[in-house]
Amino acid sequence: MRRLRKDILIFLVISLAIGHLYSFCWAQAPTDPTEQGMDMVDLLVARPASAVAGVIGAALFVVTLPFTIPTKSVETSADMFMVQPFRFAFEREFPDEDLGMRMGN
């Protein structure tokens, strides 16, 4: 009988401790783990990829100059190949709240 009381007391102490910790965790502000993941994707994937796209776009801009000068679309071509990728890489705020929407989520 004494062993049963000891076991019940240990069980009650452990369950109260676990219940207290569990309710404390629920009191914290909810966070969405996908938002934190998107910040890392923005920092480690999207921005470097956009900077590389801007460098490749600069090369493509030079290659397409013979075709864009006669049509007077040099500014449009420069904006498309160089300015937009570099703006995406360097001028956006961090963390970018709209990145998930831009990436199709």
C-alpha positions in Angstrom: 0.0 0.0 0.0 2.8 2.3 0.8 4.4 1.7 -2.6 1.1 2.6 -4.3 0.9 5.9 -2.5 4.5 6.7 -3.5 3.7 5.9 -7.1 0.6 8.0 -7.1 2.4 10.9 -5.5 5.2 10.8 -8.1 2.6 10.6 -10.9 0.8 13.6 -9.6 3.9 15.7 -9.2 5.1 14.8 -12.7 1.7 15.5 -14.3 1.4 18.8 -12.5 4.8 19.9 -13.7 4.1 18.8 -17.2 0.7 20.5 -17.2 2.2 23.7 -15.9 4.8 23.8 -18.7 2.3 22.9 -21.3 -0.1 25.7 -20.3 2.8 28.1 -20.2 3.7 27.3 -23.8 0.2 28.1 -24.9 0.4 31.5 -23.3 3.2 32.6 -25.6 2.4 34.6 -28.8 1.7 32.3 -31.7 4.4 32.3 -34.4 4.1 30.9 -37.9 7.2 28.8 -38.6 6.7 29.3 -42.4 7.2 33.0 -42.0 10.6 32.5 -40.3 11.5 30.0 -43.1 10.6 32.5 -45.8 13.0 35.1 -44.2 15.8 32.6 -44.5 14.8 31.8 -48.1 14.8 35.5 -48.8 18.2 36.1 -47.3 20.0 33.0 -48.5 18.4 32.2 -51.9 16.2 35.0 -53.4 18.6 37.9 -52.9 21.8 36.2 -54.1 19.9 34.6 -57.0 18.6 38.0 -58.0 22.1 39.6 -57.8 23.4 36.8 -60.1 20.4 37.4 -62.4 21.4 41.1 -62.5 25.0 40.3 -63.5 23.8 37.8 -66.2 21.2 40.4 -67.3 24.0 43.0 -67.7 25.7 40.6 -70.1 22.5 40.0 -72.0 21.9 43.7 -72.2 25.2 44.3 -73.9 24.5 41.4 -76.3 21.1 42.8 -77.2 22.3 46.4 -77.7 22.6 46.0 -81.5 18.9 45.1 -81.6 17.6 47.6 -79.1 19.3 50.7 -80.3 17.5 50.8 -83.7 14.2 50.2 -82.0 14.9 52.8 -79.3 14.1 50.4 -76.5 17.4 50.6 -74.7 15.9 52.0 -71.5 13.2 49.3 -71.4 15.8 46.6 -72.0 18.1 48.0 -69.3 15.2 48.1 -66.9 14.2 44.5 -67.6 17.7 43.0 -67.6 19.5 44.9 -64.9 17.5 47.4 -62.9 14.6 45.1 -61.8 16.9 42.2 -60.6 19.2 44.6 -58.7 16.3 46.4 -57.1 14.9 43.0 -56.0 18.2 42.1 -54.5 19.3 45.3 -52.8 16.4 47.8 -52.4 13.8 45.7 -50.6 13.3 45.7 -46.9 14.3 42.7 -44.8 12.2 40.8 -43.9 10.1 41.2 -47.0 6.5 40.4 -46.0 5.3 40.0 -49.6 8.0 37.5 -50.7 5.7 34.5 -50.3 3.2 36.2 -52.7 5.9 37.1 -55.2 7.1 33.5 -55.2 3.6 32.1 -55.8 2.5 31.1 -52.3 
